[in-house]
Amino acid sequence: MKNRIIKLLTIFSLIFCLQIINAPTLQAQCPMCKMSAESNLKNGGTDGQGLNNGILYMLATPYVIVFGLGYFWWRNRKREEELELEENIHLN
């Protein structure tokens, strides 16, 4: 069972990494922000690209937090199982 979980996590991690690497350039802006950014870019500014990157950064933050919480839960659960196993060995 443990090997199966590790294989699944490895496969999902690989798929996630491949999706990140092959991701196309995204435009995550509302119409008004997009219009403002485009006019800034036409005038020679670079604020539009920074705005787009900031929006994508804010979009990724919840996923990173949930992944971190899941990892810490998994790590602590693993430790609890090891402690229970040690207690069972000592009782026998």
C-alpha positions in Angstrom: 0.0 0.0 0.0 2.8 2.4 0.9 4.6 1.7 -2.4 1.4 2.3 -4.3 0.9 5.7 -2.6 4.5 6.7 -3.4 4.1 5.7 -7.0 0.9 7.7 -7.3 2.5 10.8 -5.7 5.4 10.4 -8.1 3.2 10.2 -11.1 1.1 13.2 -10.0 4.2 15.2 -9.3 5.7 14.4 -12.7 2.4 15.4 -14.4 2.2 18.7 -12.4 5.9 19.6 -13.3 5.3 18.9 -17.0 2.2 21.1 -17.0 4.1 23.9 -15.3 7.0 23.6 -17.8 4.7 23.5 -20.9 2.3 26.2 -19.7 1.6 28.9 -22.3 1.8 32.5 -21.5 -1.4 33.4 -19.7 -3.3 36.7 -19.6 -5.1 36.9 -16.3 -6.5 40.4 -16.3 -9.9 41.9 -16.2 -10.9 44.0 -19.3 -10.2 47.4 -17.6 -6.8 46.3 -16.2 -6.0 44.8 -19.6 -6.9 48.1 -21.4 -4.8 50.1 -18.9 -1.8 47.7 -19.3 -2.0 47.7 -23.1 -2.0 51.5 -23.2 1.0 51.5 -20.9 2.8 49.0 -23.1 2.0 51.1 -26.2 3.6 54.1 -24.5 6.8 52.1 -23.8 6.1 51.1 -20.2 6.5 47.7 -18.6 3.8 47.9 -15.9 1.4 45.6 -17.8 3.7 42.6 -17.7 4.3 43.1 -14.0 0.5 43.4 -13.4 0.0 40.1 -15.2 2.7 38.4 -13.2 1.3 39.7 -9.9 -2.1 38.3 -10.7 -0.7 34.9 -11.6 1.4 34.9 -8.4 -1.7 35.6 -6.3 -3.5 32.8 -8.1 -0.8 30.3 -7.2 -0.6 31.2 -3.5 -3.6 29.2 -2.3 -2.4 26.1 -4.1 1.0 26.4 -2.4 -0.6 26.8 1.0 -2.9 23.8 0.6 0.0 21.7 -0.7 2.1 22.7 2.3 -0.6 21.9 4.8 -1.1 18.5 3.1 2.6 17.8 3.3 2.8 18.6 7.0 -0.3 16.5 7.7 1.2 13.6 5.8 4.6 13.9 7.5 3.0 14.0 11.0 0.7 11.1 10.3 3.7 9.1 9.2 5.4 9.9 12.5 2.3 8.9 14.5 2.2 5.5 12.7 5.9 4.9 13.5 5.3 5.7 17.2 2.3 3.4 17.4 4.3 0.6 15.8 7.1 1.2 18.3 4.6 1.1 21.2 3.1 -2.2 19.9 6.6 -3.7 19.7 7.4 -2.7 23.2 4.1 -4.0 24.6 4.6 -7.4 23.0 
